């Protein structure tokens, strides 16, 4: 069975959520793979900018943006399970 959202095929639950909600989970939560401190800083800067835009749209009356902002903000407070299983704490990079 195929699942489509707005004309695009979703391959898996996460992609379905991303297409349906317009939120890139890895951008706000962080990737499951290790990232360099520079990659992390760039990702977090982008996430902050997008979250600020969502909040601004929400304050202007966009209810969808308000829900997206809540979801994105909640994702920023999560830690990918695999990262914690390896014993890596948030903000720690792994040596290559």
FENUR-V782739 format. One record per run of one state. SS is the DSSP state (2 for helix, 1 for strand, 0 for the rest). FROM is the first residue (numbers start at 1). LEN is the number of residues. Records with the same first field share a line. If there is no record, write none. Layout:
SS=FROM-LEN + FROM-LEN
This chain:
0=1-2 + 6-2 + 11-2 + 22-3 + 30-7 + 60-3 + 77-4 + 86-11
1=3-3 + 8-3
2=13-9 + 25-5 + 37-23 + 63-14 + 81-5
